[in-house]
Amino acid sequence: MPAKNKVGGVAFDDGGNVYVIFQDGTGKRGQGTIQKCGVTVGPPPSLSAGAIFATITDDTPEFCVWVADSHWTSQ
């Protein structure tokens, strides 16, 4: 987790990945990242292998939703 960032949202995909939005700033005066993580099973479960999935430089994202459609083509 990036230091001094707030969590702005969480989403899950059907592959067992977790996407976490981290915010640095407020509104249009900040930036953020979306990190894709795996889940390590255990009491308690934990996030592992976090990698930056997307970087946002002109806003602080506050919502995350995963949308999948088997008819979409992969690029």
C-alpha positions in Angstrom: 0.0 0.0 0.0 1.4 3.4 -0.9 2.4 5.4 2.2 -0.1 8.0 3.4 -2.8 7.0 0.8 -6.4 6.4 1.5 -8.3 3.4 0.1 -10.9 4.7 -2.3 -12.5 1.5 -3.5 -12.2 -2.2 -4.0 -13.4 -4.6 -6.7 -13.0 -8.3 -7.4 -12.7 -10.2 -10.7 -13.7 -13.8 -11.5 -10.0 -14.8 -11.5 -9.6 -14.2 -7.8 -7.8 -10.9 -8.1 -8.6 -7.8 -6.0 -8.3 -4.3 -7.4 -7.7 -1.6 -4.8 -7.9 2.2 -5.5 -5.4 4.3 -3.5 -6.0 8.0 -3.2 -3.4 10.7 -2.6 -5.1 14.1 -2.2 -8.7 15.2 -2.5 -10.8 15.6 -5.6 -9.1 17.2 -8.6 -6.1 18.2 -6.5 -4.7 14.7 -6.2 -3.9 11.5 -7.9 -4.3 7.9 -7.4 -3.4 4.4 -8.5 -5.3 1.1 -8.9 -3.3 -1.9 -7.8 -4.1 -5.4 -8.8 -3.4 -8.0 -6.0 -3.8 -11.6 -5.4 -5.3 -13.0 -2.2 -3.2 -15.2 0.1 -5.4 -17.6 2.0 -5.0 -17.7 5.8 -6.4 -16.5 9.0 -6.8 -13.7 8.1 -6.5 -13.6 4.3 -4.1 -11.0 3.0 -3.4 -9.2 -0.3 -0.2 -10.3 -2.1 1.8 -9.5 -5.2 0.4 -6.0 -5.6 1.2 -4.4 -9.0 0.1 -1.1 -10.4 -2.8 -1.7 -12.8 -3.5 1.9 -13.6 -2.3 5.4 -12.6 -4.6 8.4 -12.4 -2.9 11.8 -12.4 -5.8 14.3 -12.6 -8.2 13.1 -10.0 -8.5 10.9 -6.9 -10.7 7.9 -7.8 -13.4 7.1 -5.3 -15.1 4.1 -6.9 -14.1 0.8 -8.4 -16.2 -1.7 -10.3 -15.1 -4.8 -12.3 -17.1 -5.4 -15.4 -16.6 -8.5 -17.5 -18.3 -9.7 -20.6 -17.4 -12.9 -22.4 -18.3 -11.3 -25.7 -15.6 -8.6 -25.5 -12.4 -9.3 -27.5 -9.1 -9.2 -25.6 -6.5 -6.8 -26.8 
